[in-house]
Amino acid sequence: MPIPLDVLALSQKDQFGIDEAAMRFRESFSRLKGSKLGSIQRNYVHEAASRALSSEEPCELRHIRDRLHEVYQEHEAKEDGAVSSMEELCRFPLFEPKFSPADFFQKSWIIELPPENRTVTEATI
């Protein structure tokens, strides 16, 4: 069951807030991917996140994935590890944007992980 948190909620909806959120997403995505993004991949992921954050409300991971495909097509770039990692990330619904971070963290939540996933790692999204 997806966690009802809007992980891509913007604290500021101006261009600065969008760029800041896109950079945070890019850095978090890079850590989740397991290997560093190359400089071109970093630009493409940032551009895709920025586009999705400025046009979708609430913005979800699938919106960034769709914009990432667009960015790669516009630059005539071959799909690579960044695209395949984004596809894997979107395969299962992880978050459902029902609550803003402020509303979500005002409540108590119990999140049970299956036995094979009980190792908790820190990731900032």
A tleap script that builds the chain and sets N, CA, C and O, in Angstrom:
source leaprc.protein.ff14SB
mol = sequence {
  NMET PRO ILE PRO LEU ASP VAL LEU ALA LEU
  SER GLN LYS ASP GLN PHE GLY ILE ASP GLU
  ALA ALA MET ARG PHE ARG GLU SER PHE SER
  ARG LEU LYS GLY SER LYS LEU GLY SER ILE
  GLN ARG ASN TYR VAL HIE GLU ALA ALA SER
  ARG ALA LEU SER SER GLU GLU PRO CYS GLU
  LEU ARG HIE ILE ARG ASP ARG LEU HIE GLU
  VAL TYR GLN GLU HIE GLU ALA LYS GLU ASP
  GLY ALA VAL SER SER MET GLU GLU LEU CYS
  ARG PHE PRO LEU PHE GLU PRO LYS PHE SER
  PRO ALA ASP PHE PHE GLN LYS SER TRP ILE
  ILE GLU LEU PRO PRO GLU ASN ARG THR VAL
  THR GLU ALA THR CILE
}
set mol.1.N position { 0.843 -1.159 0.000 }
set mol.1.CA position { 0.000 0.000 0.000 }
set mol.1.C position { 0.902 1.240 0.000 }
set mol.1.O position { 1.846 1.315 0.787 }
set mol.2.N position { 0.621 2.209 -0.873 }
set mol.2.CA position { 1.470 3.406 -0.927 }
set mol.2.C position { 1.361 4.244 0.351 }
set mol.2.O position { 0.314 4.281 0.997 }
set mol.3.N position { 2.446 4.904 0.697 }
set mol.3.CA position { 2.466 5.813 1.842 }
set mol.3.C position { 1.765 7.096 1.399 }
set mol.3.O position { 2.121 7.652 0.361 }
set mol.4.N position { 0.775 7.583 2.158 }
set mol.4.CA position { -0.019 8.744 1.710 }
set mol.4.C position { 0.678 10.089 1.921 }
set mol.4.O position { 0.121 10.991 2.545 }
set mol.5.N position { 1.879 10.214 1.407 }
set mol.5.CA position { 2.676 11.418 1.584 }
set mol.5.C position { 2.993 12.034 0.229 }
set mol.5.O position { 3.396 11.333 -0.700 }
set mol.6.N position { 2.812 13.333 0.121 }
set mol.6.CA position { 3.173 14.065 -1.091 }
set mol.6.C position { 4.654 14.407 -0.994 }
set mol.6.O position { 5.020 15.495 -0.551 }
set mol.7.N position { 5.508 13.466 -1.414 }
set mol.7.CA position { 6.956 13.632 -1.263 }
set mol.7.C position { 7.512 14.722 -2.166 }
set mol.7.O position { 8.620 15.206 -1.932 }
set mol.8.N position { 6.778 15.113 -3.178 }
set mol.8.CA position { 7.259 16.126 -4.107 }
set mol.8.C position { 6.567 17.476 -3.893 }
set mol.8.O position { 6.597 18.340 -4.770 }
set mol.9.N position { 5.949 17.648 -2.730 }
set mol.9.CA position { 5.282 18.925 -2.432 }
set mol.9.C position { 6.306 20.047 -2.408 }
set mol.9.O position { 7.414 19.886 -1.897 }
set mol.10.N position { 5.923 21.176 -2.964 }
set mol.10.CA position { 6.811 22.340 -3.005 }
set mol.10.C position { 6.585 23.216 -1.787 }
set mol.10.O position { 5.445 23.481 -1.407 }
set mol.11.N position { 7.673 23.665 -1.178 }
set mol.11.CA position { 7.548 24.609 -0.071 }
set mol.11.C position { 7.349 26.020 -0.623 }
set mol.11.O position { 6.693 26.853 0.002 }
set mol.12.N position { 7.921 26.278 -1.796 }
set mol.12.CA position { 7.739 27.544 -2.498 }
set mol.12.C position { 7.397 27.212 -3.947 }
set mol.12.O position { 8.051 26.368 -4.560 }
set mol.13.N position { 6.380 27.869 -4.497 }
set mol.13.CA position { 5.929 27.536 -5.843 }
set mol.13.C position { 6.492 28.467 -6.909 }
set mol.13.O position { 6.035 28.447 -8.051 }
set mol.14.N position { 7.494 29.296 -6.543 }
set mol.14.CA position { 8.139 30.146 -7.525 }
set mol.14.C position { 9.277 29.363 -8.195 }
set mol.14.O position { 9.525 28.207 -7.852 }
set mol.15.N position { 9.961 29.996 -9.145 }
set mol.15.CA position { 11.019 29.296 -9.881 }
set mol.15.C position { 12.136 28.823 -8.963 }
set mol.15.O position { 12.684 27.740 -9.166 }
set mol.16.N position { 12.483 29.620 -7.955 }
set mol.16.CA position { 13.513 29.215 -7.006 }
set mol.16.C position { 13.095 27.939 -6.280 }
set mol.16.O position { 13.893 27.010 -6.155 }
set mol.17.N position { 11.861 27.884 -5.803 }
set mol.17.CA position { 11.360 26.698 -5.109 }
set mol.17.C position { 11.339 25.474 -6.003 }
set mol.17.O position { 11.654 24.369 -5.560 }
set mol.18.N position { 10.966 25.667 -7.267 }
set mol.18.CA position { 10.940 24.560 -8.227 }
set mol.18.C position { 12.357 24.051 -8.487 }
set mol.18.O position { 12.598 22.844 -8.480 }
set mol.19.N position { 13.295 24.977 -8.717 }
set mol.19.CA position { 14.682 24.571 -8.968 }
set mol.19.C position { 15.294 23.866 -7.762 }
set mol.19.O position { 16.016 22.879 -7.906 }
set mol.20.N position { 14.997 24.384 -6.574 }
set mol.20.CA position { 15.516 23.766 -5.355 }
set mol.20.C position { 14.955 22.356 -5.176 }
set mol.20.O position { 15.697 21.429 -4.850 }
set mol.21.N position { 13.645 22.190 -5.388 }
set mol.21.CA position { 13.018 20.872 -5.268 }
set mol.21.C position { 13.553 19.914 -6.334 }
set mol.21.O position { 13.756 18.732 -6.058 }
set mol.22.N position { 13.782 20.415 -7.546 }
set mol.22.CA position { 14.328 19.579 -8.627 }
set mol.22.C position { 15.736 19.114 -8.281 }
set mol.22.O position { 16.088 17.966 -8.553 }
set mol.23.N position { 16.547 19.982 -7.686 }
set mol.23.CA position { 17.897 19.584 -7.276 }
set mol.23.C position { 17.841 18.538 -6.162 }
set mol.23.O position { 18.590 17.562 -6.190 }
set mol.24.N position { 16.953 18.741 -5.178 }
set mol.24.CA position { 16.823 17.754 -4.095 }
set mol.24.C position { 16.385 16.405 -4.662 }
set mol.24.O position { 16.914 15.362 -4.277 }
set mol.25.N position { 15.409 16.432 -5.585 }
set mol.25.CA position { 14.963 15.186 -6.189 }
set mol.25.C position { 16.119 14.511 -6.923 }
set mol.25.O position { 16.338 13.310 -6.766 }
set mol.26.N position { 16.859 15.278 -7.722 }
set mol.26.CA position { 17.966 14.716 -8.490 }
set mol.26.C position { 18.993 14.043 -7.583 }
set mol.26.O position { 19.468 12.949 -7.888 }
set mol.27.N position { 19.337 14.689 -6.471 }
set mol.27.CA position { 20.320 14.122 -5.554 }
set mol.27.C position { 19.780 12.865 -4.874 }
set mol.27.O position { 20.507 11.883 -4.722 }
set mol.28.N position { 18.521 12.888 -4.468 }
set mol.28.CA position { 17.907 11.698 -3.856 }
set mol.28.C position { 17.824 10.559 -4.863 }
set mol.28.O position { 18.120 9.410 -4.534 }
set mol.29.N position { 17.423 10.878 -6.085 }
set mol.29.CA position { 17.332 9.873 -7.135 }
set mol.29.C position { 18.693 9.247 -7.407 }
set mol.29.O position { 18.799 8.037 -7.605 }
set mol.30.N position { 19.720 10.064 -7.415 }
set mol.30.CA position { 21.075 9.569 -7.642 }
set mol.30.C position { 21.480 8.569 -6.564 }
set mol.30.O position { 22.103 7.550 -6.862 }
set mol.31.N position { 21.127 8.858 -5.312 }
set mol.31.CA position { 21.451 7.918 -4.224 }
set mol.31.C position { 20.650 6.630 -4.357 }
set mol.31.O position { 21.176 5.545 -4.111 }
set mol.32.N position { 19.386 6.740 -4.742 }
set mol.32.CA position { 18.551 5.546 -4.898 }
set mol.32.C position { 19.017 4.698 -6.076 }
set mol.32.O position { 18.940 3.470 -6.034 }
set mol.33.N position { 19.494 5.349 -7.113 }
set mol.33.CA position { 19.941 4.652 -8.316 }
set mol.33.C position { 21.097 3.717 -8.008 }
set mol.33.O position { 21.253 2.689 -8.668 }
set mol.34.N position { 21.906 4.058 -7.019 }
set mol.34.CA position { 23.000 3.175 -6.633 }
set mol.34.C position { 24.329 3.543 -7.248 }
set mol.34.O position { 25.370 3.066 -6.796 }
set mol.35.N position { 24.319 4.376 -8.263 }
set mol.35.CA position { 25.570 4.866 -8.837 }
set mol.35.C position { 25.349 6.323 -9.227 }
set mol.35.O position { 24.228 6.753 -9.500 }
set mol.36.N position { 26.436 7.058 -9.245 }
set mol.36.CA position { 26.313 8.483 -9.528 }
set mol.36.C position { 25.805 8.728 -10.942 }
set mol.36.O position { 26.100 7.981 -11.875 }
set mol.37.N position { 25.038 9.793 -11.064 }
set mol.37.CA position { 24.599 10.222 -12.386 }
set mol.37.C position { 25.758 10.956 -13.057 }
set mol.37.O position { 26.498 11.689 -12.402 }
set mol.38.N position { 25.908 10.757 -14.352 }
set mol.38.CA position { 26.879 11.530 -15.107 }
set mol.38.C position { 26.385 12.963 -15.254 }
set mol.38.O position { 25.238 13.261 -14.920 }
set mol.39.N position { 27.227 13.839 -15.744 }
set mol.39.CA position { 26.857 15.255 -15.824 }
set mol.39.C position { 25.666 15.479 -16.751 }
set mol.39.O position { 24.807 16.307 -16.448 }
set mol.40.N position { 25.594 14.772 -17.857 }
set mol.40.CA position { 24.451 14.925 -18.770 }
set mol.40.C position { 23.195 14.357 -18.120 }
set mol.40.O position { 22.129 14.967 -18.197 }
set mol.41.N position { 23.309 13.196 -17.483 }
set mol.41.CA position { 22.163 12.618 -16.783 }
set mol.41.C position { 21.667 13.568 -15.693 }
set mol.41.O position { 20.460 13.740 -15.524 }
set mol.42.N position { 22.592 14.183 -14.956 }
set mol.42.CA position { 22.206 15.131 -13.903 }
set mol.42.C position { 21.372 16.265 -14.493 }
set mol.42.O position { 20.351 16.651 -13.925 }
set mol.43.N position { 21.806 16.792 -15.622 }
set mol.43.CA position { 21.061 17.866 -16.271 }
set mol.43.C position { 19.686 17.395 -16.728 }
set mol.43.O position { 18.695 18.099 -16.537 }
set mol.44.N position { 19.619 16.212 -17.327 }
set mol.44.CA position { 18.353 15.696 -17.837 }
set mol.44.C position { 17.367 15.417 -16.699 }
set mol.44.O position { 16.187 15.748 -16.809 }
set mol.45.N position { 17.842 14.813 -15.612 }
set mol.45.CA position { 16.957 14.512 -14.479 }
set mol.45.C position { 16.469 15.817 -13.848 }
set mol.45.O position { 15.295 15.935 -13.497 }
set mol.46.N position { 17.352 16.783 -13.705 }
set mol.46.CA position { 16.941 18.077 -13.146 }
set mol.46.C position { 15.904 18.741 -14.045 }
set mol.46.O position { 14.893 19.247 -13.557 }
set mol.47.N position { 16.147 18.743 -15.353 }
set mol.47.CA position { 15.220 19.358 -16.297 }
set mol.47.C position { 13.854 18.674 -16.244 }
set mol.47.O position { 12.822 19.345 -16.245 }
set mol.48.N position { 13.845 17.348 -16.197 }
set mol.48.CA position { 12.589 16.601 -16.138 }
set mol.48.C position { 11.837 16.896 -14.840 }
set mol.48.O position { 10.627 17.123 -14.857 }
set mol.49.N position { 12.551 16.893 -13.727 }
set mol.49.CA position { 11.913 17.172 -12.439 }
set mol.49.C position { 11.370 18.592 -12.411 }
set mol.49.O position { 10.260 18.816 -11.927 }
set mol.50.N position { 12.120 19.541 -12.913 }
set mol.50.CA position { 11.689 20.933 -12.938 }
set mol.50.C position { 10.421 21.093 -13.769 }
set mol.50.O position { 9.482 21.774 -13.356 }
set mol.51.N position { 10.398 20.467 -14.933 }
set mol.51.CA position { 9.201 20.539 -15.792 }
set mol.51.C position { 7.982 19.945 -15.094 }
set mol.51.O position { 6.903 20.538 -15.094 }
set mol.52.N position { 8.164 18.776 -14.504 }
set mol.52.CA position { 7.037 18.103 -13.851 }
set mol.52.C position { 6.552 18.895 -12.638 }
set mol.52.O position { 5.347 19.053 -12.439 }
set mol.53.N position { 7.476 19.385 -11.837 }
set mol.53.CA position { 7.105 20.140 -10.638 }
set mol.53.C position { 6.378 21.441 -10.977 }
set mol.53.O position { 5.518 21.891 -10.219 }
set mol.54.N position { 6.723 22.042 -12.111 }
set mol.54.CA position { 6.081 23.303 -12.468 }
set mol.54.C position { 4.742 23.112 -13.170 }
set mol.54.O position { 3.952 24.053 -13.255 }
set mol.55.N position { 4.474 21.909 -13.675 }
set mol.55.CA position { 3.238 21.716 -14.447 }
set mol.55.C position { 2.220 20.778 -13.805 }
set mol.55.O position { 1.056 20.780 -14.206 }
set mol.56.N position { 2.619 19.988 -12.834 }
set mol.56.CA position { 1.714 18.999 -12.231 }
set mol.56.C position { 1.490 19.308 -10.751 }
set mol.56.O position { 2.431 19.608 -10.015 }
set mol.57.N position { 0.236 19.229 -10.334 }
set mol.57.CA position { -0.050 19.401 -8.913 }
set mol.57.C position { -1.204 18.495 -8.515 }
set mol.57.O position { -2.322 18.714 -8.980 }
set mol.58.N position { -0.992 17.517 -7.702 }
set mol.58.CA position { 0.291 17.166 -7.114 }
set mol.58.C position { 1.181 16.471 -8.141 }
set mol.58.O position { 0.699 15.792 -9.048 }
set mol.59.N position { 2.455 16.651 -7.981 }
set mol.59.CA position { 3.434 16.021 -8.857 }
set mol.59.C position { 3.771 14.646 -8.291 }
set mol.59.O position { 3.997 14.494 -7.090 }
set mol.60.N position { 3.800 13.659 -9.163 }
set mol.60.CA position { 4.127 12.295 -8.757 }
set mol.60.C position { 5.346 11.807 -9.537 }
set mol.60.O position { 5.731 12.405 -10.542 }
set mol.61.N position { 5.938 10.730 -9.071 }
set mol.61.CA position { 7.129 10.180 -9.728 }
set mol.61.C position { 6.870 9.872 -11.197 }
set mol.61.O position { 7.751 10.064 -12.036 }
set mol.62.N position { 5.676 9.398 -11.512 }
set mol.62.CA position { 5.361 9.063 -12.903 }
set mol.62.C position { 5.407 10.291 -13.799 }
set mol.62.O position { 5.721 10.179 -14.984 }
set mol.63.N position { 5.096 11.472 -13.248 }
set mol.63.CA position { 5.175 12.706 -14.032 }
set mol.63.C position { 6.635 13.022 -14.380 }
set mol.63.O position { 6.944 13.429 -15.500 }
set mol.64.N position { 7.511 12.829 -13.417 }
set mol.64.CA position { 8.935 13.071 -13.685 }
set mol.64.C position { 9.449 12.048 -14.699 }
set mol.64.O position { 10.219 12.389 -15.597 }
set mol.65.N position { 9.021 10.796 -14.552 }
set mol.65.CA position { 9.419 9.755 -15.522 }
set mol.65.C position { 8.998 10.147 -16.941 }
set mol.65.O position { 9.782 10.033 -17.884 }
set mol.66.N position { 7.752 10.610 -17.081 }
set mol.66.CA position { 7.255 10.991 -18.403 }
set mol.66.C position { 8.051 12.159 -18.976 }
set mol.66.O position { 8.368 12.173 -20.166 }
set mol.67.N position { 8.371 13.134 -18.138 }
set mol.67.CA position { 9.158 14.287 -18.595 }
set mol.67.C position { 10.593 13.868 -18.920 }
set mol.67.O position { 11.214 14.433 -19.820 }
set mol.68.N position { 11.122 12.878 -18.191 }
set mol.68.CA position { 12.469 12.392 -18.476 }
set mol.68.C position { 12.526 11.766 -19.866 }
set mol.68.O position { 13.485 11.982 -20.607 }
set mol.69.N position { 11.510 11.000 -20.215 }
set mol.69.CA position { 11.444 10.445 -21.576 }
set mol.69.C position { 11.414 11.575 -22.605 }
set mol.69.O position { 12.096 11.501 -23.628 }
set mol.70.N position { 10.629 12.616 -22.339 }
set mol.70.CA position { 10.550 13.755 -23.263 }
set mol.70.C position { 11.910 14.429 -23.423 }
set mol.70.O position { 12.323 14.740 -24.540 }
set mol.71.N position { 12.602 14.653 -22.315 }
set mol.71.CA position { 13.900 15.316 -22.353 }
set mol.71.C position { 14.885 14.493 -23.173 }
set mol.71.O position { 15.614 15.048 -23.995 }
set mol.72.N position { 14.917 13.191 -22.965 }
set mol.72.CA position { 15.829 12.333 -23.728 }
set mol.72.C position { 15.491 12.382 -25.219 }
set mol.72.O position { 16.390 12.436 -26.059 }
set mol.73.N position { 14.204 12.364 -25.547 }
set mol.73.CA position { 13.806 12.432 -26.955 }
set mol.73.C position { 14.198 13.768 -27.571 }
set mol.73.O position { 14.707 13.806 -28.691 }
set mol.74.N position { 13.967 14.868 -26.849 }
set mol.74.CA position { 14.307 16.195 -27.370 }
set mol.74.C position { 15.798 16.340 -27.633 }
set mol.74.O position { 16.197 17.003 -28.591 }
set mol.75.N position { 16.619 15.732 -26.799 }
set mol.75.CA position { 18.070 15.804 -26.961 }
set mol.75.C position { 18.608 14.667 -27.825 }
set mol.75.O position { 19.817 14.533 -28.013 }
set mol.76.N position { 17.696 13.855 -28.346 }
set mol.76.CA position { 18.055 12.697 -29.171 }
set mol.76.C position { 19.093 11.825 -28.474 }
set mol.76.O position { 20.042 11.338 -29.088 }
set mol.77.N position { 18.881 11.645 -27.176 }
set mol.77.CA position { 19.796 10.838 -26.374 }
set mol.77.C position { 19.235 9.426 -26.233 }
set mol.77.O position { 18.023 9.226 -26.155 }
set mol.78.N position { 20.142 8.458 -26.203 }
set mol.78.CA position { 19.733 7.071 -25.984 }
set mol.78.C position { 19.359 6.905 -24.518 }
set mol.78.O position { 20.018 7.450 -23.633 }
set mol.79.N position { 18.305 6.154 -24.273 }
set mol.79.CA position { 17.918 5.888 -22.892 }
set mol.79.C position { 19.030 5.097 -22.218 }
set mol.79.O position { 19.672 4.244 -22.832 }
set mol.80.N position { 19.243 5.401 -20.936 }
set mol.80.CA position { 20.365 4.824 -20.213 }
set mol.80.C position { 19.938 4.401 -18.812 }
set mol.80.O position { 18.752 4.201 -18.546 }
set mol.81.N position { 20.902 4.271 -17.934 }
set mol.81.CA position { 20.634 3.825 -16.576 }
set mol.81.C position { 19.711 4.742 -15.797 }
set mol.81.O position { 18.956 4.275 -14.944 }
set mol.82.N position { 19.756 6.038 -16.071 }
set mol.82.CA position { 18.863 6.967 -15.373 }
set mol.82.C position { 17.412 6.674 -15.736 }
set mol.82.O position { 16.541 6.659 -14.866 }
set mol.83.N position { 17.157 6.443 -17.007 }
set mol.83.CA position { 15.793 6.156 -17.458 }
set mol.83.C position { 15.329 4.803 -16.923 }
set mol.83.O position { 14.203 4.681 -16.442 }
set mol.84.N position { 16.182 3.794 -17.004 }
set mol.84.CA position { 15.761 2.470 -16.517 }
set mol.84.C position { 15.560 2.488 -15.003 }
set mol.84.O position { 14.658 1.817 -14.501 }
set mol.85.N position { 16.374 3.236 -14.269 }
set mol.85.CA position { 16.171 3.346 -12.816 }
set mol.85.C position { 14.859 4.049 -12.497 }
set mol.85.O position { 14.155 3.672 -11.560 }
set mol.86.N position { 14.536 5.074 -13.282 }
set mol.86.CA position { 13.264 5.776 -13.071 }
set mol.86.C position { 12.095 4.847 -13.380 }
set mol.86.O position { 11.089 4.864 -12.671 }
set mol.87.N position { 12.215 4.045 -14.421 }
set mol.87.CA position { 11.161 3.073 -14.752 }
set mol.87.C position { 10.961 2.088 -13.599 }
set mol.87.O position { 9.830 1.786 -13.221 }
set mol.88.N position { 12.068 1.593 -13.046 }
set mol.88.CA position { 11.970 0.661 -11.919 }
set mol.88.C position { 11.311 1.319 -10.718 }
set mol.88.O position { 10.483 0.703 -10.048 }
set mol.89.N position { 11.670 2.553 -10.445 }
set mol.89.CA position { 11.118 3.286 -9.315 }
set mol.89.C position { 9.607 3.480 -9.463 }
set mol.89.O position { 8.877 3.495 -8.471 }
set mol.90.N position { 9.151 3.626 -10.693 }
set mol.90.CA position { 7.719 3.860 -10.945 }
set mol.90.C position { 6.911 2.571 -11.105 }
set mol.90.O position { 5.691 2.621 -11.257 }
set mol.91.N position { 7.576 1.434 -11.071 }
set mol.91.CA position { 6.880 0.156 -11.261 }
set mol.91.C position { 5.836 -0.117 -10.183 }
set mol.91.O position { 4.790 -0.709 -10.451 }
set mol.92.N position { 6.127 0.314 -8.986 }
set mol.92.CA position { 5.213 0.093 -7.873 }
set mol.92.C position { 4.859 1.437 -7.251 }
set mol.92.O position { 5.724 2.303 -7.121 }
set mol.93.N position { 3.614 1.621 -6.871 }
set mol.93.CA position { 3.240 2.905 -6.245 }
set mol.93.C position { 3.817 2.990 -4.832 }
set mol.93.O position { 3.393 2.255 -3.940 }
set mol.94.N position { 4.778 3.883 -4.632 }
set mol.94.CA position { 5.426 4.018 -3.334 }
set mol.94.C position { 4.734 5.059 -2.462 }
set mol.94.O position { 4.572 4.870 -1.256 }
set mol.95.N position { 4.330 6.155 -3.090 }
set mol.95.CA position { 3.705 7.256 -2.379 }
set mol.95.C position { 2.427 7.659 -3.094 }
set mol.95.O position { 2.335 7.574 -4.319 }
set mol.96.N position { 1.461 8.090 -2.334 }
set mol.96.CA position { 0.217 8.610 -2.874 }
set mol.96.C position { 0.037 10.003 -2.272 }
set mol.96.O position { -0.092 10.124 -1.054 }
set mol.97.N position { 0.025 11.049 -3.084 }
set mol.97.CA position { 0.047 12.414 -2.537 }
set mol.97.C position { -1.270 12.863 -1.909 }
set mol.97.O position { -1.972 13.711 -2.459 }
set mol.98.N position { -1.595 12.289 -0.758 }
set mol.98.CA position { -2.820 12.665 -0.050 }
set mol.98.C position { -2.565 13.733 1.005 }
set mol.98.O position { -3.423 14.579 1.254 }
set mol.99.N position { -1.383 13.696 1.629 }
set mol.99.CA position { -1.069 14.628 2.704 }
set mol.99.C position { 0.196 15.416 2.371 }
set mol.99.O position { 1.163 14.872 1.836 }
set mol.100.N position { 0.169 16.699 2.698 }
set mol.100.CA position { 1.399 17.491 2.591 }
set mol.100.C position { 2.359 16.969 3.651 }
set mol.100.O position { 1.923 16.308 4.593 }
set mol.101.N position { 3.647 17.245 3.526 }
set mol.101.CA position { 4.572 16.804 4.571 }
set mol.101.C position { 4.172 17.294 5.957 }
set mol.101.O position { 4.259 16.535 6.922 }
set mol.102.N position { 3.734 18.551 6.077 }
set mol.102.CA position { 3.325 19.083 7.391 }
set mol.102.C position { 2.167 18.281 7.963 }
set mol.102.O position { 2.183 17.930 9.143 }
set mol.103.N position { 1.163 17.987 7.147 }
set mol.103.CA position { 0.008 17.214 7.623 }
set mol.103.C position { 0.391 15.773 7.934 }
set mol.103.O position { -0.055 15.203 8.929 }
set mol.104.N position { 1.223 15.188 7.070 }
set mol.104.CA position { 1.629 13.801 7.257 }
set mol.104.C position { 2.371 13.622 8.578 }
set mol.104.O position { 2.084 12.691 9.331 }
set mol.105.N position { 3.324 14.512 8.861 }
set mol.105.CA position { 4.162 14.346 10.044 }
set mol.105.C position { 3.498 14.817 11.334 }
set mol.105.O position { 4.091 14.703 12.406 }
set mol.106.N position { 2.282 15.343 11.248 }
set mol.106.CA position { 1.520 15.660 12.458 }
set mol.106.C position { 0.805 14.426 12.990 }
set mol.106.O position { 0.311 14.433 14.117 }
set mol.107.N position { 0.746 13.378 12.196 }
set mol.107.CA position { 0.070 12.144 12.584 }
set mol.107.C position { 1.103 11.082 12.948 }
set mol.107.O position { 2.284 11.203 12.621 }
set mol.108.N position { 0.644 10.060 13.618 }
set mol.108.CA position { 1.490 8.905 13.907 }
set mol.108.C position { 1.194 7.837 12.869 }
set mol.108.O position { 0.039 7.585 12.528 }
set mol.109.N position { 2.241 7.219 12.377 }
set mol.109.CA position { 2.087 6.194 11.337 }
set mol.109.C position { 2.885 4.957 11.723 }
set mol.109.O position { 3.982 5.056 12.272 }
set mol.110.N position { 2.325 3.805 11.431 }
set mol.110.CA position { 3.054 2.541 11.560 }
set mol.110.C position { 3.180 1.988 10.151 }
set mol.110.O position { 2.190 1.705 9.477 }
set mol.111.N position { 4.416 1.845 9.732 }
set mol.111.CA position { 4.679 1.339 8.391 }
set mol.111.C position { 5.397 0.015 8.548 }
set mol.111.O position { 6.530 -0.036 9.028 }
set mol.112.N position { 4.735 -1.055 8.141 }
set mol.112.CA position { 5.311 -2.386 8.276 }
set mol.112.C position { 5.965 -2.782 6.961 }
set mol.112.O position { 5.354 -2.707 5.895 }
set mol.113.N position { 7.196 -3.198 7.059 }
set mol.113.CA position { 7.939 -3.653 5.893 }
set mol.113.C position { 7.976 -5.170 5.871 }
set mol.113.O position { 8.032 -5.798 6.928 }
set mol.114.N position { 7.945 -5.778 4.679 }
set mol.114.CA position { 8.089 -7.230 4.608 }
set mol.114.C position { 9.456 -7.636 5.168 }
set mol.114.O position { 10.389 -6.833 5.138 }
set mol.115.N position { 9.592 -8.851 5.672 }
set mol.115.CA position { 10.845 -9.287 6.307 }
set mol.115.C position { 12.084 -9.042 5.444 }
set mol.115.O position { 13.130 -8.661 5.971 }
set mol.116.N position { 11.988 -9.251 4.137 }
set mol.116.CA position { 13.173 -9.088 3.286 }
set mol.116.C position { 13.552 -7.617 3.086 }
set mol.116.O position { 14.629 -7.329 2.564 }
set mol.117.N position { 12.687 -6.685 3.490 }
set mol.117.CA position { 12.961 -5.253 3.311 }
set mol.117.C position { 13.071 -4.507 4.631 }
set mol.117.O position { 12.881 -3.291 4.661 }
set mol.118.N position { 13.366 -5.185 5.700 }
set mol.118.CA position { 13.348 -4.536 7.001 }
set mol.118.C position { 14.598 -3.740 7.326 }
set mol.118.O position { 14.673 -3.130 8.392 }
set mol.119.N position { 15.566 -3.729 6.449 }
set mol.119.CA position { 16.735 -2.871 6.654 }
set mol.119.C position { 16.341 -1.477 6.217 }
set mol.119.O position { 15.942 -1.276 5.070 }
set mol.120.N position { 16.446 -0.516 7.112 }
set mol.120.CA position { 16.037 0.840 6.804 }
set mol.120.C position { 17.265 1.655 6.439 }
set mol.120.O position { 18.260 1.666 7.164 }
set mol.121.N position { 17.180 2.338 5.300 }
set mol.121.CA position { 18.250 3.250 4.895 }
set mol.121.C position { 17.669 4.642 4.813 }
set mol.121.O position { 16.468 4.818 4.604 }
set mol.122.N position { 18.525 5.622 4.979 }
set mol.122.CA position { 18.074 7.000 4.952 }
set mol.122.C position { 18.141 7.527 3.518 }
set mol.122.O position { 19.167 7.409 2.848 }
set mol.123.N position { 17.050 8.101 3.066 }
set mol.123.CA position { 16.997 8.764 1.766 }
set mol.123.C position { 16.107 9.975 1.926 }
set mol.123.O position { 15.014 9.884 2.486 }
set mol.124.N position { 16.564 11.089 1.445 }
set mol.124.CA position { 15.789 12.315 1.500 }
set mol.124.C position { 15.159 12.543 0.144 }
set mol.124.O position { 15.856 12.667 -0.864 }
set mol.125.N position { 13.845 12.597 0.123 }
set mol.125.CA position { 13.140 12.856 -1.144 }
set mol.125.C position { 12.422 14.167 -1.006 }
set mol.125.O position { 11.754 14.606 -1.941 }
savepdb mol mol.pdb
quit
